[in-house]
């Protein structure tokens, strides 16, 4: 039993250290991205505009909510950015043929020319961050991150988190029952 407990403690410490390291990486990465996007945007575009153009360059036509999810910007910001880029002839909106309520945003020919210039610089600079890793470390890192992303997207919770919540809810119901309270159902 002692070895099991030690393993659990070691795993928890390692997970916390990993979490702290990933958080530090994300902060440093965001700082680098802001600098990169400011540099790449020349004087014509803001970093947010470049992010929208890059997402559309990589993914093709997308609904505005999906663009917001990919860029991490609020939907209201995306609407304003798309309005501006559309007025400049870089983007166009079109209705989804299957669901007329959905509006897709896509690059125009002018937008594709701009994205070709900005996307290349953006991609090269980002790739340089990961060039620091030896080739034999990239595959395992990519696999681990993909599993974590999938788990987060699916809403998987750690096994030990659920029982605590269940016990807490159960104790609350027991206290109410002891006091003679009902839930009103």
N, C-alpha and C positions, 0 to 999 in steps of 0.2 A: 504494500500500500504506500509506503514511503517513497519508493521509486516513482510510482504513478503520480503522486502529489508533486514531486520534484519536477517531473517531466511537464506537468501542467503548468507549474510556476514558470519554468524555463520558457515554455511556449508562449505564455502570456507576456513575459518580459520581452521576448523576441518580437512578438506581435506589436507591442507598444513601441519598441525601438523602430520597427519597420514603419509603423504609422507616423511617428515623429519624422522619420527620414522622408517619407512620401510627402508629408505636409511641407517640410522645408524645401523639397524639390519643387513642389507646386508653386510656392511663393517665389522662388528664384526663377522658375520657368515663366511665370506671369510677368515678372519684372523684365526679363529678357524679351518676351513677346512684345510688351509695350514699346520697348526701345526699338526692336526690329520693325514693328509695324509703323512706328513714327518715321524711321529711316526709309523704309520701302515706299511709304506713301508720298514721297517727294513733296511737293507743296500742294498738289492737286487734291489729295484725299486725306481724310482723317484715318487713324488706325481702325476705327469701327467700320468705316466704309470699305477699307481694304479687306477686313475680315469677311464682310458680306460678299464682296466680289470673289474672294478666294473660296469661300464655301460653295458658291454657285459654280465656280470654275471646276471644282473637284466633283461636285455632286449633280450638276445639271439643275433643271428647274425644280423648285421646292416651294411648298407653302411657307408663308411668313413665320408661322409658329415653329416650323422645323428649322428655319434659318436662325431664329432666336435661340433654340435649343443648341444648335451647333456652335454658335458664337458666344453663348453665355450672356447675351445682351437682353434687356427687357423687350417685350413685344412692342411697346410704345416707341422705343428707340428704333427698332427695325422698321416700323411704319414710316417714321420720319426720314430715315436713311434711304429707304426704297423710294419714297416720294422724291427726294433730291436726286438720286441716281437715275430715276426714270425721267425727270425733267431735263437731265443732261444727256439723255439718249443712251445711257449705258445699260439700263434694265428695261424690261417690259413685263407687264402683268398679263396673265391669261387665265381664264376660268378652266377649271377641271371639267373635262367632258363628261365624266361619270357622275360627278357631284358638283353641280353648278354653284354651290355655296362656297366651295374651296377656290381660292385664288392662288395661282402659282406665279412665282417670280423667276424670270430667266434672263440671262445675259443677251444683249443685242450684239450685232457684229462689232460695233464700237466698244462695247463692254468686253467682248472676247479678246479684242486687241489689247485693251488695257490690262486685262487679267493675265494675258500671256506674258506681258512685261513684268508685272508686279508679282505674279505667282512664282515665277522662276527664282527671283531674289529671295522671296519669302521661304520657299522650300529649301533652297541651298543653305540659308542661314539656320533654319531649324534642324536640318540634317547634321549640321556641324556640331550641334549639342551632343548628339548621340554617336558621333564619330569618335568620341572619347572612350567609348566602351569597346573592348576587344570583340571581334566577331563571335567568339565562342560564348560570350556572355549575353549577346543580344537575343538569341533564340529563347533561352530560358526566361529572360526578363519579359519578352513579348508574350510568351505563353502564360506566365503568371499574371501579368497585367490584364490580358484578355479574359482569364478566368475570373479575376476580381471584378472587372467591368460587367461581365455577364451576371455574376452573382448580385451585384448592386442593382442592376437593371431589373432583375427578376424579384428583387425585394427579399432575398434570402437573409434570414436573421441567424446569428450564432445560436447554436442549440441551447446554450445555457441562458440566453436572454428570455426566451418564451416561458419557461417554468416560473421564473421570478414574477413575471407579470401575472401569470395565472394564479400563483399563490396569493399575491396581493389582492387580486379581485375576489378570490375565494374568502379571504379573511374579511374583506369589506362586506360581503354578502352575509357571512356568519354574524358579524356585529349587528347588522341591520335586523337579521332574523331574531337575535337575542333581545333586541329592543322592541320587537314587535312591529318594525317598519315593513312596509311592502314597497315593491318597485312600481306599483300602479299599472301593471300589465294585466 
